[in-house]
Amino acid sequence: MDLQQKNKLLYARAGFGISLEDYQNPMPIEQAVEKLYPKSLPGPLEMVTDQEWADHSPRAMKEIADDSVRKAKKKEFREITNDLNTLWEMAMVSSYYPLLEKTALFWHGHFATHIDNPYYDQKLLHIFRKNALGNFGDMLRDVSKSPAMLQYLNNRQNRKQHPNENFAREVMELFTLGRGHYTEDDIKEAARAFTGWNFTDEGEFIFKAKQHDDGEKKFLGMTGNFNGDDILNILLEQKQTSVFITQKLYRFFVSDEQVNEKHVNELAKHFYKSNYDIGNLLRNIFTSDWFYSVKTVGAKIKSPIELLVGYQRLLPMQFNKDKTILNLQRILGQHLFNPPNVAGWPGGKNWIDSSSLVIRMRLPEAFFGSKELNLAAKDNDKEMRVAMQISKEKDKFKTGEKQFRVGKVSVNWDEYLSNWKKYKTLELPKTLAGYLLPVTLPDDKLNDVVSYADTTNADTFIKSLTILLMELPEYQLA
């Protein structure tokens, strides 16, 4: 693999695709990796001020006697959640440090919550982005004390003599050790330790001593008067935690299906010794020779967010309908701030089924072509069956009773076209395919693609060839 292809693979995995500038001016891997790391922490993405929250807090909502006013405020909060969603996706599109946003997206799926509260969501998002490349232990503690997690996993109901085991179970099964590395008794004892963990109406963590079980507890072979912080510290002391987190990051950044246990164990050993330095772990992955092997190329299926953000980073575009991106997230199966359950999105081959693959392969024509997409999907025996057509007039997505409109997309082709016009017509297809696709197309398949391109002039040839290449199944891989 030459340096240009190594850079392309790096930026596909550590970000949302490589820019033309970086592709045409490849750097030594160590230098390319360091370019991904921000020099300072990101500022928070905020859609809800403290005053707006005060007007919508649980206490304020209870004091509203008029049902219509209460419903209007709830609707307003849902709209703010949508705005926060869009704000974060735009940050992914425009960020000079896509690794930070890509890793924050990973943590969003690892510490999955769904609470329909933008104030809590943005606090949790700030934790992900602040700690994305920082210390896992710090993030674990911050997330565990966040109102989003405490509410989602019912720890407000976890009280002395009436323990709720939801958070205690998930913090071991999903967030640290993984299934099979603890017992039911460990869950029960940990739940006792987390009693009294709560938050105020303002969304700030609070420890309610009167609700806490301060008796002796036995956890993972240790005995003591443990509280919640003690449990988290004990979990971080377990080497299995470093292995579990490393394996999940490996699947996210390296390969959906093939996990090399030797590589994972070696990475996990350094991760544990570094006191859970996430940035250092990723640096070790991206600077390893094995990362740039043929087996890694095309070993991942792009998630819906990676796909949508990748489109927008490739070609600057503006959606004429504000909710287009939100609707596409829902249709493709990855709606930010709305994971399917506490385990997050399963990823890998789960991103693709018969309906979603068809939609994915037609999106480039809807985004960048002159036609608009009309899709109708019906729920039949729990499987989505899709009927599609291209129409100049209709632009509706239909799923069950809901209609989703793609609308027109304004695309700025200027810089993209000026770059590719530099290439001779005969060399353009292979060069363009080398940039857009993770794998090399056989000559006969590439020639078949070229035969469908519009050769009216240089602009139409480049545009149509770009769209045709992006409609190939290979484009769904990274």
C-alpha positions in Angstrom: 0.0 0.0 0.0 1.5 3.3 -1.0 1.6 6.4 1.2 -1.4 8.0 -0.6 -3.6 4.9 0.0 -2.4 4.8 3.7 -3.4 8.4 4.2 -6.8 7.7 2.6 -7.4 4.7 4.9 -6.3 6.7 7.9 -8.7 9.6 7.2 -11.6 7.3 6.3 -11.3 5.5 9.7 -10.1 8.4 11.9 -12.5 10.8 10.3 -15.2 10.9 7.6 -13.1 10.6 4.5 -10.0 12.3 3.2 -10.0 15.8 1.7 -8.7 16.4 -1.9 -5.8 18.4 -0.5 -4.7 15.7 1.9 -5.2 13.0 -0.7 -3.1 14.8 -3.3 -0.4 15.8 -0.7 0.1 12.7 1.4 2.2 13.0 4.6 4.2 10.4 6.5 1.9 8.5 8.7 3.1 9.8 12.0 2.7 13.4 10.8 -0.8 12.6 9.3 -1.9 11.1 12.6 -0.7 14.1 14.7 -2.6 16.4 12.4 -5.8 14.7 13.6 -5.3 15.7 17.2 -6.7 19.0 18.5 -4.3 21.2 20.5 -7.1 22.2 23.0 -10.4 21.0 24.2 -13.5 21.8 22.1 -16.0 24.3 23.3 -19.5 23.0 24.2 -22.3 22.7 21.6 -25.2 24.4 23.2 -28.9 24.8 22.2 -30.4 25.2 25.7 -29.5 28.0 28.0 -29.9 27.8 31.8 -32.9 30.1 31.6 -34.6 28.1 28.9 -34.0 25.0 31.0 -35.5 26.7 34.0 -38.7 27.3 32.0 -38.8 23.6 31.0 -37.5 21.9 34.1 -39.6 19.1 35.7 -40.5 21.5 38.5 -41.6 24.2 36.1 -43.6 21.8 34.0 -45.5 20.5 37.0 -46.5 24.0 37.9 -48.2 24.6 34.6 -51.9 24.0 35.0 -52.9 24.4 31.3 -52.4 21.2 29.3 -52.0 23.0 26.0 -49.2 25.2 27.4 -47.4 22.1 28.8 -47.8 20.3 25.4 -46.4 23.3 23.6 -43.4 23.5 25.9 -42.7 19.7 25.4 -43.0 20.2 21.6 -40.5 23.1 21.9 -38.1 20.9 23.7 -38.3 18.2 21.1 -37.5 20.8 18.4 -34.5 21.9 20.4 -33.3 18.3 20.6 -33.5 18.2 16.8 -31.6 21.5 16.6 -28.9 20.0 18.8 -28.7 17.0 16.6 -28.2 19.2 13.5 -25.7 21.3 15.3 -23.5 18.3 16.2 -23.7 16.8 12.7 -22.7 20.2 11.3 -19.7 20.2 13.7 -18.7 16.8 12.2 -19.0 18.2 8.7 -16.9 21.4 9.4 -14.4 20.2 12.0 -10.8 20.5 11.3 -10.3 17.7 13.8 -12.7 15.0 12.7 -11.1 12.4 14.9 -12.5 14.2 17.9 -16.1 14.2 16.6 -15.7 10.6 15.2 -14.6 9.4 18.7 -17.3 11.3 20.4 -19.8 9.5 18.1 -18.3 6.2 19.3 -18.8 7.2 23.0 -22.4 8.3 22.1 -23.0 4.7 21.1 -21.0 3.2 24.0 -22.8 5.2 26.7 -26.2 5.2 25.0 -29.1 7.1 26.5 -32.4 8.3 25.2 -34.3 10.7 27.4 -36.0 13.4 25.2 -34.3 16.2 27.1 -32.0 18.5 25.2 -30.5 20.1 28.3 -29.4 16.7 29.6 -28.4 15.6 26.1 -26.1 18.6 25.6 -24.5 18.1 29.0 -23.7 14.5 28.1 -22.5 15.5 24.6 -20.1 17.9 26.2 -18.7 15.1 28.3 -18.2 12.9 25.2 -16.5 15.7 23.2 -14.4 17.0 26.2 -13.1 13.5 27.0 -13.2 11.9 23.6 -9.4 11.6 23.3 -8.7 12.1 27.0 -9.0 9.7 30.0 -11.5 6.9 30.0 -11.7 6.9 33.8 -12.6 10.6 33.9 -15.3 10.1 31.2 -16.7 7.1 33.0 -17.1 9.1 36.2 -18.6 12.1 34.5 -21.1 10.0 32.5 -22.1 8.0 35.5 -23.0 11.2 37.4 -24.7 12.9 34.5 -28.5 13.5 34.7 -28.9 11.8 31.3 -27.5 8.5 32.5 -28.9 8.6 36.0 -32.4 9.2 34.6 -32.1 6.7 31.7 -31.0 3.8 33.9 -33.3 4.7 36.8 -30.7 5.4 39.5 -33.0 8.1 40.9 -35.1 5.2 42.1 -32.0 3.4 43.6 -32.5 3.8 47.3 -31.5 2.1 50.5 -33.5 -1.1 51.1 -35.1 -0.7 47.7 -32.1 -0.9 45.3 -32.6 -0.6 41.5 -30.0 -2.7 39.7 -30.3 -1.1 36.2 -27.3 1.2 36.3 -25.1 -1.3 38.3 -25.8 -4.0 35.7 -25.1 -1.9 32.6 -22.0 -0.2 34.0 -20.4 -3.7 34.1 -22.0 -5.4 31.1 -21.9 -2.5 28.6 -19.5 0.2 29.9 -16.5 -1.6 31.5 -16.1 -5.4 31.9 -18.4 -7.0 29.4 -20.7 -9.9 29.9 -19.4 -12.9 31.7 -16.9 -11.1 33.9 -19.1 -10.5 37.0 -21.8 -12.3 38.9 -25.4 -11.4 39.8 -24.2 -10.9 43.4 -21.7 -8.3 42.1 -24.6 -6.5 40.5 -26.6 -6.5 43.7 -23.7 -5.3 45.8 -22.8 -2.6 43.3 -26.4 -1.4 43.2 -26.3 -0.9 46.9 -23.1 1.2 46.5 -24.8 3.5 43.9 -27.8 4.2 46.2 -28.2 7.9 46.8 -26.8 9.0 43.4 -29.2 11.6 42.1 -29.4 15.0 40.5 -31.0 18.4 41.2 -33.7 20.1 39.2 -30.9 22.1 37.6 -29.3 18.9 36.3 -26.4 18.9 38.8 -25.2 15.7 40.5 -26.1 15.3 44.1 -25.4 12.6 46.7 -28.4 12.0 49.0 -26.8 10.4 52.1 -30.1 9.4 53.6 -30.9 7.2 50.6 -27.5 5.6 50.6 -26.8 2.1 51.9 -23.6 2.5 53.9 -23.3 -1.1 54.9 -20.5 -3.5 54.1 -20.5 -4.8 50.5 -18.7 -7.6 48.7 -17.7 -6.7 45.1 -15.5 -8.6 42.6 -13.8 -10.4 45.5 -13.3 -7.3 47.6 -15.0 -6.3 50.8 -15.6 -2.8 52.1 -18.0 0.0 52.8 -18.0 0.9 49.2 -19.8 3.8 47.6 -20.4 4.5 43.9 -17.0 6.1 43.3 -15.3 3.0 44.9 -17.1 0.7 42.5 -16.0 2.7 39.5 -12.4 2.7 40.7 -12.5 -1.0 41.3 -13.8 -1.5 37.8 -11.0 0.6 36.4 -8.5 -1.5 38.3 -9.6 -4.6 36.4 -7.5 -5.3 33.3 -10.6 -6.8 31.7 -12.0 -3.3 31.4 -9.0 -2.2 29.3 -9.5 -5.3 27.1 -13.2 -4.7 26.7 -12.9 -1.0 25.8 -10.0 -1.7 23.4 -11.9 -4.4 21.6 -14.9 -2.1 21.1 -12.6 0.7 19.8 -10.9 -1.8 17.5 -14.2 -2.9 16.0 -15.2 0.8 15.5 -11.9 2.0 13.9 -10.4 -1.2 12.4 -12.8 -4.0 11.5 -16.4 -4.8 12.0 -16.0 -8.6 12.0 -12.4 -9.7 12.1 -10.8 -8.9 15.5 -7.2 -9.8 15.9 -7.0 -10.9 19.6 -3.2 -10.5 19.6 -3.4 -6.9 18.5 -6.2 -6.2 20.9 -4.4 -7.7 23.9 -1.2 -5.8 23.1 -3.1 -2.5 22.7 -5.1 -3.2 25.9 -1.9 -3.7 27.9 -0.5 -0.3 26.9 -4.0 1.2 27.4 -4.1 -0.1 31.0 -0.5 1.1 31.7 -1.3 4.6 30.4 -4.1 4.8 32.9 -6.7 4.7 30.1 -5.4 7.3 27.8 -7.8 7.1 24.8 -5.8 9.4 22.5 -2.7 7.3 23.1 -4.6 4.1 22.4 -5.8 5.4 19.0 -2.4 6.7 18.2 -1.0 3.2 18.7 -3.7 1.8 16.4 -3.2 4.4 13.6 0.6 4.1 13.7 0.8 0.3 13.7 2.0 -1.4 10.5 -0.8 -4.0 10.7 -3.5 -1.2 10.5 -2.4 -0.6 6.9 -2.7 -4.2 5.7 -4.9 -5.3 2.9 -7.2 -7.0 5.4 -8.1 -3.6 6.9 -9.2 -2.0 3.6 -12.9 -2.2 3.1 -13.4 -4.0 6.4 -16.0 -1.6 7.8 -19.4 -0.6 6.6 -20.0 3.1 7.0 -22.6 4.0 9.6 -25.5 6.3 8.4 -23.8 9.3 10.2 -20.5 8.5 8.6 -22.1 8.2 5.2 -24.1 11.5 5.5 -21.3 13.5 7.0 -18.9 12.1 4.4 -21.2 13.3 1.6 -21.2 16.8 3.0 -17.4 16.9 3.6 -16.8 15.8 0.1 -19.0 18.4 -1.6 -20.4 21.5 0.2 -24.1 21.3 0.1 -27.2 23.0 1.6 -30.5 21.3 2.2 -33.5 23.3 1.3 -35.5 21.5 3.9 -34.2 21.8 7.5 -35.4 18.3 8.5 -33.9 16.4 5.6 -30.9 15.2 7.6 -33.0 14.2 10.6 -35.4 12.2 8.4 -32.5 10.5 6.6 -31.0 9.6 10.0 -34.3 7.9 11.0 -34.7 6.1 7.7 -31.1 4.8 7.6 -31.2 3.8 11.2 -28.9 6.1 13.2 -30.8 9.0 14.7 -28.5 11.0 17.0 -29.7 11.2 20.7 -32.1 8.3 19.9 -30.2 5.0 20.1 -32.3 1.8 19.9 -31.5 0.8 23.5 -28.9 1.0 26.2 -26.5 -1.2 24.1 -26.4 1.5 21.4 -26.3 0.8 17.7 -24.9 -2.7 16.9 -23.1 -1.5 13.8 -21.4 -3.6 11.1 -23.7 -5.6 8.9 -26.6 -4.4 10.9 -26.4 -1.1 9.1 -27.3 -2.8 5.8 -30.5 -4.6 4.8 -32.4 -4.9 1.5 -34.2 -1.6 2.0 -31.4 0.5 3.5 -28.9 -0.6 0.9 -31.2 0.5 -1.9 -31.7 3.9 -0.3 -28.0 4.4 0.3 -27.2 3.6 -3.3 -29.7 6.1 -4.6 -28.8 9.0 -2.3 -26.0 10.4 -4.4 -28.4 10.9 -7.3 -30.8 12.7 -5.0 -28.1 14.8 -3.5 -25.9 15.6 -6.4 -27.9 14.8 -9.5 -30.7 16.7 -11.2 -33.5 14.3 -10.1 -35.3 13.9 -6.8 -35.9 10.7 -4.9 -39.3 9.3 -4.1 -39.3 6.4 -1.7 -42.2 4.4 -0.2 -41.5 1.8 2.5 -44.1 -0.4 4.1 -43.7 -2.6 7.2 -44.5 -6.1 6.2 -43.9 -9.0 8.6 -41.4 -6.8 10.5 -39.3 -6.3 7.4 -39.2 -3.1 5.4 -40.1 -3.6 1.8 -39.2 -0.7 -0.4 -40.6 0.6 -3.7 -38.6 3.4 -5.3 -38.7 5.6 -8.3 -37.0 8.7 -9.6 -39.4 11.6 -10.2 -39.0 15.2 -11.2 -42.0 16.2 -9.2 -42.3 14.0 -6.1 -39.7 14.1 -3.3 -41.4 12.1 -0.5 -40.0 9.4 1.7 -42.9 7.3 3.1 -42.4 5.0 6.0 -45.6 3.5 7.3 -47.9 6.5 7.8 -45.0 9.0 7.8 -43.8 10.9 4.8 -40.2 12.1 4.6 -39.2 14.8 2.0 -35.7 15.0 0.7 -36.3 18.2 -1.2 -33.7 19.9 -3.4 -30.0 20.1 -2.4 -27.8 23.0 -3.4 -24.3 21.8 -4.1 -21.2 23.9 -4.7 -19.3 21.9 -7.3 -16.8 24.6 -8.3 -13.6 23.6 -6.4 -14.3 19.9 -7.0 -14.7 20.3 -10.7 -11.7 22.6 -11.1 -9.5 20.0 -9.4 -10.6 17.0 -11.6 -10.5 19.0 -14.8 -6.7 18.9 -14.5 -6.8 15.2 -15.5 -7.0 13.9 -19.0 -10.2 12.2 -19.9 -8.6 8.8 -20.2 -6.9 8.8 -16.8 -9.8 10.5 -14.9 -12.0 7.4 -14.2 -9.3 5.4 -12.5 -7.9 8.4 -10.6 -11.4 9.5 -9.5 -12.3 5.9 -8.5 -9.1 5.7 -6.5 -10.1 8.7 -4.5 -13.7 7.9 -3.9 -13.6 4.1 -3.3 -11.8 2.2 -0.6 -11.0 -0.7 -2.9 -9.7 -0.9 -6.5 -12.3 -1.6 -9.1 -11.5 -4.2 -11.8 -11.0 -2.6 -15.2 -14.1 -4.2 -16.7 -16.3 -2.9 -13.9 -14.9 0.6 -14.1 -15.3 0.6 -17.8 -18.9 -0.4 -17.4 -19.5 2.5 -14.9 -17.8 4.9 -17.4 -20.1 3.8 -20.2 -23.1 5.3 -18.3 -21.5 8.6 -17.6 -22.7 11.8 -19.3 -20.0 12.9 -21.8 -21.7 16.1 -22.9 -18.8 18.2 -21.6 -16.1 18.0 -18.9 -18.3 19.2 -16.1 -21.1 16.7 -16.8 -18.6 13.9 -17.2 -17.0 14.5 -13.8 -20.4 15.0 -12.1 -22.0 12.0 -13.5 -19.0 9.8 -13.0 -18.7 10.9 -9.4 -22.4 10.1 -8.8 -22.1 6.7 -10.5 -19.1 5.7 -8.4 -20.8 6.8 -5.2 -23.8 4.6 -6.1 -21.7 1.5 -6.1 -21.8 -1.0 -3.2 -18.1 -0.4 -2.7 -18.8 3.2 -1.6 -20.6 1.9 1.4 -17.3 0.5 2.8 -14.5 2.2 4.5 
